[in-house]
Structure formats: C-alpha cells, structure tokens
Amino acid sequence: MKIAPSILSADFLNLERELKKVIKAGADILHLDVMDGHFVPNLTFGYPLIKKLRQNFDIPLDAHLMITNPESYIPLLAEIGVDFISIHQETVYHLHRYIQMIKDYGIKAGIALNPSTPVSTIFPIIEHLDFVLIMSVNPGFGGQKFLPLVLRKISELRNKAEQLNPDLLIEVDGGVNHINAAELKKAGADILVAGSYIFDSEDPSIPINLLKNL
C-alpha cells in the first residue's frame, strides 16, 4: 500500500518542516489538492508552491486538479515536473483528449470521480488510464467523514480493471484512517490519500505505518 499525505491538511506556516516529517515517516507520494473556487467551493494553491515543492523535495508529486479547465494547467505542471495528474470526469467534455495530453508529457494520467459518479462512466477509456482517484468524500475541504458507499465502487472498478487494465492503480481520497483502510485494501485500493489523519498526529510515522501495514 502506498501512502500519499495530502498537504492541504499541513500547517502552511511551517510547511517545509511538516513535509520533512511525513517524508521521513515513510510517505510515498505527496498529494496536491489544486482547487479553483469554481468546481469546488474552496481555493488552495497553484504553480508557485508546486514549483517550490519540486525544487526542494525528491518525492513523487500527485496533482489532483479540482478545477473547471484542467487542460490549462497540464503543460505548466509538466514543466514543473509532477509525476501524477488526475482530472475530474465531471469537468471536461473531451476526457480522452486530456488523458492523452497528460501521457504525452510522460506523466501518469488519472481520472478523479466524485462519490456520486458511477465508475462505469470511465469504462470506455479504462485501458488508457494509469490510475483512478475515487473520492470518498465530496471534494473541496479536508477533514470530512468517509463515505462507505465508495467501497462498492472500488470493487467494481477493480473487477473491470482486472479484465481490461490489470496495471491500473486505484487511489482513494477522503476520510481515510486506520478504521476503514483494511476495507479499502480488500476492495482493491493501491494508494491511500490521508490528510488530517496524518498531519494531526504528533508523530506521523504512527498513522503512516498503520496504513502501510494493514
């Protein structure tokens, strides 16, 4: 199991210190929630911060684009050097085009799905994806409660991926903790995104190890 702390829950006044702690504690990926205040009712951060993260940390960066026009972000994120980009199925009309754009830059390309969006909507292009990000809360804010309904979605997606794209990674984001992590793993999750569960801990190695060693 790969663990991706969401920096949205970090102390931004002490961000460098916070990120050094979670990386030392065993984080595999840094999850970056990029929000535009339009697709979701919140604003977070953009290129300047992501560029600084890339310059200062040698760890995979996972950009989750909760924005209305993700295609305008892709070239700059590629230039910065992120490793994963996911765009929301709910935001674009030409999904395959933008997935191919991401892949052309040599970046792992993914689709993010809100809790109410059926996974069957992406089955036509599942063979072209590197990963799928299943939202287990409604996107926009950290610290929300996990929605168990996504367990069925993860299982359905894993079953379809076994037929058409066995290498597909399934990432889950929202309310993840040691209580629901075992069920997520059983359903087929490969990457767990956790924010407040990790950053609210005085010793982030404890929650990270709990999630890793299910």
N, C-alpha and C positions, 0 to 999 in steps of 0.2 A: 504494500500500500504506500503510495506517495502522498506526502502531506504538503499542502500549499497554504501557508498562513496568508490571510487577507489583510493587507496593510491598512485597509480602511479602519480597522479597529485599533491600530497602533496609536501611541502618543506622538502626534506630529510635532510637538515642541521638542521631542527627544527622539526623532525618527531614526537617526543613524544608530544610536545606542540600542533602540528596540530591535532593529533589524539584525544587528550583530548578534544579539542574544538569541533570536529564533533560529538564525542560521547555525550558530554554534550548537544549539539544542537539537539540530538534526532536520531542519526544514529542507525539503527537496526542491521547492519552487516558491517564488513569491507571486501571489495573486494580486493583480492590479485592477480594481473596480473603477473604470472610467465612466463617469455619468455626466449627462448634459443638461439636466434640469428640464428636459422635454419628454424624452421617452420614459424617464423615471423622475420622480419629484425630489431630486437631490442633485447637487453639484459636488464633484470631488476634485480631481487634479488632471493635469494634462501633460504635454510633451516636456516642459522644463524639468519636472520632477522625475519622470520616467527616464529622461536622458541622464540625470544625475545618478539614478539608481544603477543604470547600466555601466556608467563610468566607475562606480565605486564598489559594486558587488558582483562577484563571479558566481552567479546562480541563475538558473533559468527564470525568465520573466514571462508571466502569463497575463496578457492584456484582455480583460473581459469588457467588451465595448457595449455598454448600456446607453447607446446613443442612436439618434434618428438617422444620421448619414454616416455610417461606419466607413464607407468607401473613401471618404476624405481623410480618414485617419491612417489608413493602411500603409501608404507609401512612407509617411514620416516615422511610423512605428518600425517599419522595416529598416529604415535608415539608422534609427537608434540602435536596433539590434535585439528586439524582443524575440522570444522563442516560440510562444503560442499566441494566437489571436482567435478569439471567439466573437462572433456577431450574432445578434438575436434574429431568429427566424421571423419574429413578429415585426421587424423594422424594414425589411427590404423586399422588393418585388423580384429581383433577379439574383436569387440566392447562389445558384451555381456559379454565376459570373464572378461574384466576390470571393467565393471559396477558392476558385481557380486563381484569382488575383493574389490572394494570400500565399498559396502554394508556389506560385511563380517566383516569389521572393525567397523561397526556401524556408518558410515558416510553417509550423504545424497549424493547420486550419481546422476550426471547430465551429459548431453551431450551438448557441445557448437557447434553452427553452424555458419559458415561464411555467409555473406549476400547472396552469390550466391548459397549456398547449399539448396536444397529443403527440407522442413520439412518432406516430405513423406519418405525420406530415413531412418528415425528413427521410423516410424510407427510399423515395426515388433517387436520392443522391448519397445515400449512406456509404456507398463504395468509394466516394470521393473524399470522405472526411478522415481526419486523423483523430479527432475526438469530438465528443458531445458533452456539453455542460448542462446538467439538469439542475435547475433552480429548485431548491426545496423550501424556499420562502418566496414571497413576492418581492421582486428586486427593487432596490432603492435605498434601503437602510440596513445597517448591521444590527446584530443583537436580537433578531426575530426568532420566533419559535418554529421549530422544524415541523413540516407538513408530511405526515406519514403516507399520504396518497402517492408520493413520488416513488415509493418502493415498488409498486406495481409497474410504473413507467420504466424504471431502471431494468427490471426483469424482462419486460417486453423488448426493450432496446437491446439488451444483451443477447436475447434469443435470436433476434433478427440479425445482429452483427455476427453471430456465430455462423450464419448461413452465407452472408454477403461480404463481411469485412471483419475477419477474426482479430485483426490487429487494432481495431477501434478501441480507444481509451474512453472510459466513462468517468466524468468528473462531476462531483456533487457539491453544491454550494448553498449553505443556508441552515443555520441552527445545528450544525454538526457538532457532536460531542461523543464522549465515551459510551453514552447510553444507547445511541442509535447507530454508532459506527459499525458494530458487528452485523446488524441487519443490512446496512448499506453494502458491506463487503459481500455478504451472502447473495444479495440481489444482483451483484455484478459490478460494483464501483471499483475503479482503479486509483482515482485521485480524490482526496477529501480536502475541500477548502474549509478552513476554520478561522474565524476572526476573533471575536471576544473570548471564546473558549481558550485560545492560546495566549492572546495578549493580556488578558485579565489575570493571568497566573503569575505569581511572583517568580516561579521557576518554570519557564516554558518547556523545558525538557520533559516535565511530567506529563502534560497533556499530549505533547507530540509523541512520546513513547507509548502512551496508552493507545493512541490512534494507529500507530505503526504496527504494534504487536497485538493485533486482535486475535 
